[in-house]
């Protein structure tokens, strides 16, 4: 067995090294690459993807996994080796069902799709993107057809981002969530609006960046094992547990972009830096799922970073950095950064309305994959739903159906993980506060070691060993559940809006 | 034939993409990587090297080349296809003689060697590096033994950097050069020394960098197809003809480091950006050799950047940027940047003494490979030769035998290309001035288009199609010849030192 596990680890180390190398190509593309490098970069990325695909579907790997399955069945099912075989076999079994022809076609369609989307959005002309969306949806339907054993075709897509999560489960969760979030937003809209105009004035860019660095250093971002750069669309990426990179952006006239974007990406990065060293180069050193990853970023961004105790510590420092805030009391600042206002753009949405953006996309995605709506109907459907859920209608498709790049890149099946991440973050938050009773006081003093330690111990160190529902159950005692998040939102906004 | 050439180009494109990807891993390692990433980066680079080696020695490639050789023999021998087969076959024939076991052993020895060298240099303790140098020399001797057909074992090493150049040729060239350079230095040392103290005072770092950017933008550095970053040891690297990156460093109290370092790397970069687009991803889009590459960097750094007309244009701008130079007349500045002073460190050497540093290393390398001296004798030998050639003796080994990293990385066979590059640069300069009679006047006006155009046409666009001697002959009418460089040095320093 030792010999075969070693063989497996060697194969996985090579796949991992190739994946990390591809990630560096991607990081550079979005941070420093001169635009002349784009075509060559496409070739380099395509090659790395092919090399990874060849290795993740090689018959040698399949044989090794078959040999190992009975051997590890005698082990503790939560041991690294047992999980390594289980998780690797899971990925292998899915990957080998997909013909290489499909992989190549999908890669080409999404490369073209992304180019078309950039142009379509800049011209706010959906017709430029429509044929590409049609092609991408057809390919995603074909992908689903490779997995006839799922209950619903959308399951196969969701499952790639959220292992073992079912469309029906997500629907049930969202059905419990939607009416109560809509109700909350209605209640808020009946109250006087808070003022956040002071957040929208010139703030020196260098000082903004330095302030973000101060915050995430306190959170525990390890600068020996990571760095931060600027990028148009913030993201986090890893080339090792010991080389985790975040990006941020700075709006010269609006404080929130840098502030909450930086905390958000730091949350992802702390997860990326946290897995047990033994998991490095096995494929298990990533996160459990996108939703669990998002639970970490949202926890630091919102549960911590948009909380009152957090700003009790940091607001005096912020005022020192930006004297133009001297006349704004802490209470007013706190309300300002938590202003609820139904808006068109997901990435700028507040906590109360954010999930509705996600639900809208999920419904549209399911309808597309089921074939119940066509790509050409998407703009009208989008606008109708925005009006229904949020009471706003985009003035053009750039601010509507074309706002996110996900579909152009083929990431259909991805969106619900954002909302699930919000829910998990509140479940974890309840549990953490039970187990660290003075957490609020610690945050008020700018101390985050115990919080990070808890997350490391309960979530981070396991990497991808457990499926998301399994992990949430293990840590909180229940599966993904909207109640804690709803409770959190209601309490928070009752105070802010005097509901 | 078309089909087989296409097959060859497909293989070469993949090798090229892998090579470029490895280059990005290296660039990041030296610019932005947090130190925690070092171990993982080592794994990623080793994997990429292995993938490249597998492909450059694959029997499929060998068969294809055998099939193609008779086919392309009917073509114009200077056509892209004929050269592609010739150059690729040349690399293949060398690579397949080297057992994979040797490649792995050499890679491990040089990784350890570089680590040991860093420590040895920091402690100025040669004994730390000695066993590694012994191992590396033994491996280089073994490498030479795989090529019994060369006249001299050192030929096999030199040939990797300088295709088809013979040790005997280099010796002949250097034998003609050495006495005349020594004579020149002696003559200079009998004259009053020029003053360069004004170059050694505080200069704002940002302003230094901006000034360097202004210069190389005028040279023709294409910022859409390249960028500049800071690195401890400046270098140039490429991920495509359209993504060529340079690095520079800034000394806060000495102007020369940034100034001439930036122009030097820009010279490499202009060559990297210059090959014909059809050569992209064939392996022919690199330079003809290290010496030809160095001829480009030294031409822009010295023939242009240390010339009087150049500073007639740029010195008023430099004085504007750094008002502390206001009282220094142009003539005095020009003499200062061209001060000749025998010194211990190659990378800081002036034009008159630089080549002597190279000759010293070449002689020591040849003696090592011939087995005539042992690694343990190197410090004493180094110091004796420094005294003999330059009249100076290092106070410790860090400033002596341990100053360069080349040997620790296994790059034995490399040094002479620096001096050959100087010689070629002067040969080209003679030719350019014949063909662009008003070149000096153009430089005086800060115009470099015609110069860059000439280099593009005569040198850059050919990439690696021609061997270095072949290319120099084609362009200048003679092989590598020290006379023009000696003429250039004598004329320049006769004026500066009133010889």
HADDOCK unambig.tbl for C-alpha pairs under 7 A between the chains (distance, minus, plus):
assign (segid A and resid 17 and name CA) (segid B and resid 44 and name CA) 5.30 0.50 0.50
assign (segid A and resid 21 and name CA) (segid B and resid 44 and name CA) 6.77 0.50 0.50
assign (segid A and resid 34 and name CA) (segid B and resid 224 and name CA) 5.53 0.50 0.50
assign (segid A and resid 34 and name CA) (segid B and resid 225 and name CA) 5.64 0.50 0.50
assign (segid A and resid 34 and name CA) (segid B and resid 226 and name CA) 5.72 0.50 0.50
assign (segid A and resid 34 and name CA) (segid B and resid 227 and name CA) 6.67 0.50 0.50
assign (segid A and resid 34 and name CA) (segid B and resid 243 and name CA) 6.48 0.50 0.50
assign (segid A and resid 35 and name CA) (segid B and resid 224 and name CA) 5.86 0.50 0.50
assign (segid A and resid 35 and name CA) (segid B and resid 225 and name CA) 6.71 0.50 0.50
assign (segid A and resid 36 and name CA) (segid B and resid 224 and name CA) 5.55 0.50 0.50
assign (segid A and resid 36 and name CA) (segid B and resid 225 and name CA) 4.62 0.50 0.50
assign (segid A and resid 36 and name CA) (segid B and resid 242 and name CA) 5.02 0.50 0.50
assign (segid A and resid 36 and name CA) (segid B and resid 243 and name CA) 6.04 0.50 0.50
assign (segid A and resid 37 and name CA) (segid B and resid 225 and name CA) 6.56 0.50 0.50
assign (segid A and resid 37 and name CA) (segid B and resid 240 and name CA) 6.70 0.50 0.50
assign (segid A and resid 37 and name CA) (segid B and resid 242 and name CA) 5.32 0.50 0.50
assign (segid A and resid 37 and name CA) (segid B and resid 243 and name CA) 4.74 0.50 0.50
assign (segid A and resid 40 and name CA) (segid B and resid 240 and name CA) 6.16 0.50 0.50
assign (segid A and resid 44 and name CA) (segid B and resid 17 and name CA) 5.29 0.50 0.50
assign (segid A and resid 44 and name CA) (segid B and resid 21 and name CA) 6.78 0.50 0.50
assign (segid A and resid 224 and name CA) (segid B and resid 34 and name CA) 5.54 0.50 0.50
assign (segid A and resid 224 and name CA) (segid B and resid 35 and name CA) 5.87 0.50 0.50
assign (segid A and resid 224 and name CA) (segid B and resid 36 and name CA) 5.58 0.50 0.50
assign (segid A and resid 225 and name CA) (segid B and resid 34 and name CA) 5.66 0.50 0.50
assign (segid A and resid 225 and name CA) (segid B and resid 35 and name CA) 6.71 0.50 0.50
assign (segid A and resid 225 and name CA) (segid B and resid 36 and name CA) 4.64 0.50 0.50
assign (segid A and resid 225 and name CA) (segid B and resid 37 and name CA) 6.58 0.50 0.50
assign (segid A and resid 226 and name CA) (segid B and resid 34 and name CA) 5.72 0.50 0.50
assign (segid A and resid 227 and name CA) (segid B and resid 34 and name CA) 6.68 0.50 0.50
assign (segid A and resid 240 and name CA) (segid B and resid 37 and name CA) 6.69 0.50 0.50
assign (segid A and resid 240 and name CA) (segid B and resid 40 and name CA) 6.17 0.50 0.50
assign (segid A and resid 242 and name CA) (segid B and resid 36 and name CA) 5.02 0.50 0.50
assign (segid A and resid 242 and name CA) (segid B and resid 37 and name CA) 5.33 0.50 0.50
assign (segid A and resid 243 and name CA) (segid B and resid 34 and name CA) 6.49 0.50 0.50
assign (segid A and resid 243 and name CA) (segid B and resid 36 and name CA) 6.03 0.50 0.50
assign (segid A and resid 243 and name CA) (segid B and resid 37 and name CA) 4.74 0.50 0.50
